[in-house]
Amino acid sequence: MALLEDVAKMEGAGPVVLGIGALMLAPTLLPALGRALRPVVKGVIKTGMTIYDETYASMREATGDLIEEARAELRHEAQSHNGQAHGGMSAEGQRGHAHA
């Protein structure tokens, strides 16, 4: 403990002494602090989950129609592309071919 006394006598040693004291008390204080904060942390997590769920539901409701329209367009484009890839012509291709 002579080392601690020497450190304590140094100028500006206050933060160092406090840090050493905190390290020595940590094994005793951290479990008690953890038990005390557990309900608070759990409440924060539950609140975050609720907000996320509500936000997701409202975003899904607001964007549902747009998503379905985009999916329909992608299906249409894929069918159009598959028709051209298999040697078929789309309606636009047939019109362009008739004018040629």
C-alpha positions in Angstrom: 0.0 0.0 0.0 3.0 2.3 0.1 2.7 2.6 -3.7 -0.8 4.0 -3.3 0.4 6.4 -0.6 3.1 7.6 -3.0 0.6 8.0 -5.9 -1.8 9.9 -3.6 1.0 12.4 -2.7 1.7 13.2 -6.3 0.3 16.4 -7.8 -2.8 15.8 -9.9 -3.2 12.3 -8.5 -6.8 12.7 -7.5 -8.2 11.2 -10.7 -5.7 8.3 -10.5 -6.6 7.6 -6.9 -10.3 7.7 -7.8 -9.7 5.3 -10.7 -7.9 2.8 -8.5 -10.6 3.0 -5.9 -13.2 2.4 -8.5 -11.4 -0.6 -9.8 -11.1 -2.0 -6.3 -14.8 -1.5 -5.6 -16.0 -2.6 -9.0 -16.4 -6.3 -8.1 -18.7 -5.3 -5.3 -20.6 -2.4 -6.9 -21.1 -3.7 -10.4 -23.4 -6.6 -9.6 -25.5 -4.4 -7.3 -25.6 -1.7 -9.9 -26.6 -4.3 -12.5 -29.4 -5.5 -10.4 -30.7 -2.0 -9.8 -30.5 -1.0 -13.5 -31.8 -4.2 -15.0 -35.5 -3.1 -14.8 -34.7 0.3 -16.3 -32.7 -1.2 -19.2 -35.4 -3.8 -19.8 -38.0 -1.0 -19.9 -35.9 0.9 -22.5 -35.5 -2.2 -24.6 -39.3 -2.9 -24.5 -40.1 0.7 -25.4 -37.7 0.5 -28.3 -39.2 -2.7 -29.6 -42.7 -1.3 -29.3 -41.8 1.9 -31.2 -40.1 -0.3 -33.9 -43.1 -2.5 -34.3 -45.5 0.5 -34.5 -43.3 2.3 -37.0 -42.9 -0.9 -39.1 -46.6 -1.4 -39.2 -47.4 2.1 -40.2 -44.7 2.1 -42.9 -45.9 -1.2 -44.2 -49.5 0.1 -44.4 -48.3 3.3 -46.1 -46.1 1.6 -48.6 -48.1 -1.6 -49.2 -49.8 -0.3 -52.4 -46.6 1.0 -53.8 -44.8 -2.3 -53.1 -47.6 -4.3 -54.8 -47.5 -1.9 -57.8 -43.7 -2.3 -58.1 -44.0 -6.1 -57.9 -46.6 -6.2 -60.6 -44.4 -4.0 -62.8 -41.4 -6.3 -62.2 -43.5 -9.4 -63.1 -44.7 -7.7 -66.3 -41.1 -6.7 -67.2 -39.9 -10.2 -66.5 -42.6 -11.7 -68.7 -41.9 -9.2 -71.4 -38.2 -9.9 -71.2 -38.8 -13.7 -71.2 -41.0 -13.4 -74.3 -38.2 -11.5 -76.2 -35.5 -13.9 -75.0 -37.5 -16.9 -76.4 -37.8 -15.3 -79.9 -41.1 -13.7 -79.4 -41.7 -10.0 -80.0 -43.4 -7.7 -77.6 -46.3 -5.6 -78.8 -43.9 -2.6 -79.3 -41.5 -4.8 -81.3 -44.3 -6.0 -83.5 -45.4 -2.4 -84.2 -41.8 -1.4 -85.0 -41.4 -4.4 -87.3 -44.6 -3.6 -89.2 -43.3 -0.1 -90.0 -40.0 -1.3 -91.2 
